Amino acid sequence: MKKPTRKTYAFWIVLVEAAGALSGWLTRKGVKVYNATVEQPPLSPPSIVFPIVWGILFALMGVGAARVYLAPASNARSRSLLLFLVQLVFNFFWSIIFFNLQAFGFAFLWLIALWILILLMILSFRKVDKPAAWLQIPYLLWVTFAAYLNLGVWLLNR
């Protein structure tokens, strides 16, 4: 593994947090409409929970990506970082599809694709750096819960 640096970890954490912040900023009006007009399924947490949980998950994602980036160059490392970036793009656009477009059915399918990408990323990370893979498990679990919520919203608001 390359020598870990604070700058490397900071870069990856800031990259992921910035993607989340931009997505949140772009969907702020859609979230207000959603909260005021959409029937939500049981177990839906209060709105304040989401930015807190996502902030933590984005930090864990950034740390995991930094660990993979710091691993020796290899095809597995390159594949892992590519999967990381692709799933981050899917994560970014899910909020826009769900909150701004309120295309709940399409958002659910998009989220299933994101879930698969996260799983593939975890399996790929595992080949490069096992702790980096373990850091992604809370993300996969949260997206599983998000899929339940998304499906519930879709079914309740057709």
C-alpha positions, 0 to 999 in steps of 0.5 A, spaced: 500 500 500 502 507 498 503 511 504 497 513 506 496 521 507 491 525 510 490 529 503 488 522 499 483 521 505 481 528 505 480 528 497 476 522 497 471 524 503 470 531 500 469 528 493 463 524 496 460 529 500 460 534 495 456 529 490 451 528 496 451 535 498 450 537 490 445 532 489 441 535 496 442 542 494 439 540 487 433 536 490 431 541 496 425 544 492 423 537 490 424 534 497 419 540 500 414 538 495 415 530 497 414 531 504 408 535 503 404 531 498 407 524 498 404 518 502 410 515 506 410 507 508 411 505 515 418 505 518 419 512 514 424 516 519 423 523 520 426 528 514 432 530 519 435 523 519 437 522 512 442 528 511 445 525 518 445 518 515 448 520 508 453 524 511 456 518 515 455 514 509 459 518 504 464 519 509 465 511 510 465 511 502 470 516 501 475 512 506 474 506 503 475 509 496 481 512 499 484 505 501 483 502 495 486 508 491 492 507 496 493 500 494 498 498 489 496 499 482 492 493 479 487 491 474 482 490 481 484 496 484 482 500 477 476 496 476 474 497 484 475 505 483 471 505 476 465 501 480 466 506 485 465 512 481 459 509 477 455 507 483 456 514 486 453 517 479 447 512 480 447 515 487 447 522 485 441 521 480 437 517 484 435 523 488 433 527 482 429 522 479 425 520 486 424 527 489 424 532 483 421 528 478 417 524 483 418 518 478 417 513 484 417 506 479 423 508 475 427 511 481 425 504 484 428 500 478 434 505 478 435 504 486 435 496 484 441 498 479 445 502 484 444 496 490 447 491 485 453 496 483 454 497 491 454 489 491 459 489 486 463 494 488 464 491 495 466 484 492 471 488 488 474 492 494 474 486 498 479 483 492 484 490 494 482 492 501 478 488 505 477 493 510 475 498 505 469 493 503 467 492 510 466 500 510 461 499 505 456 494 508 452 500 512 451 503 505 448 497 502 444 496 508 441 503 508 440 502 500 436 496 502 432 500 507 431 506 502 429 500 497 423 498 501 421 506 502 422 507 495 417 501 493 412 503 499 412 510 496 411 508 489 405 503 491 402 508 496 402 514 491 400 511 484 
